[in-house]
Amino acid sequence: MREEEKLARDVYLAIYQKWGLSVFGKIARSEQRYMNIIGRLIKKYGLEDPVTDKIEVFKNKKIQSLYTSLVTQGEKSVIEALKIGATIEEKYIKFQINDRFKKSPKGF
């Protein structure tokens, strides 16, 4: 989960650096806050942290590949960057809805 937050943060940072839209910088900071929270929990429970300090570098090869693909697409144009941002948030929302649905005895 922490590496997925890092994926979002790093993608937003890359497209912010490319296009300079403040929304990408703001979302990257938000993703960093989530990473910090998850990082504290990992430390508290003595778990292995999958996140490297290096931006654009991931231990999980699928996440690494996804990062490269998303950034490449987002660097094509501002419109593509906005689409990438929407795609990331849509996937997160779907994950949250599915997760809540599975945990709820009534389905929601």
C-alpha positions, -999 to 999 in steps of 0.1 A, spaced: 0 0 0 28 24 8 46 17 -25 13 24 -43 10 58 -25 46 64 -36 37 56 -71 9 82 -71 32 108 -54 61 102 -79 38 104 -109 22 136 -97 57 150 -90 69 141 -125 40 157 -142 41 187 -119 77 192 -129 68 189 -166 37 211 -167 39 232 -135 2 229 -127 -1 235 -90 -28 209 -86 -3 182 -92 21 196 -66 -7 198 -41 -18 162 -47 18 150 -45 20 166 -10 -12 148 0 2 115 -12 33 121 8 12 126 39 -5 92 33 30 76 28 41 91 61 11 77 80 16 42 65 53 44 71 47 51 108 24 20 110 50 -1 93 76 10 118 52 6 147 45 -30 138 81 -39 128 72 -46 92 95 -44 62 91 -11 44 90 -17 6 96 20 -2 130 33 -13 139 69 -6 147 74 -43 120 91 -64 111 71 -95 125 39 -81 103 10 -69 110 -25 -56 79 -39 -71 86 -44 -109 49 -40 -118 47 -7 -100 80 4 -116 66 -4 -151 33 13 -143 52 44 -131 71 46 -164 40 41 -184 20 67 -166 47 93 -167 54 87 -203 17 93 -211 14 123 -188 44 140 -204 28 140 -238 5 170 -231 -13 188 -203 -45 170 -213 -28 136 -210 -14 146 -176 -49 155 -164 -62 122 -177 -34 103 -159 -44 121 -127 -80 112 -132 -71 76 -138 -50 74 -106 -78 88 -85 -105 67 -102 -85 35 -95 -81 46 -59 -118 53 -55 -127 20 -70 -103 2 -47 -118 20 -17 -154 12 -27 -146 -24 -34 -127 -27 -1 -156 -12 19 -182 -33 1 -163 -65 10 -160 -55 46 -196 -44 51 -222 -70 61 -249 -51 41 -227 -45 11 -221 -8 18 
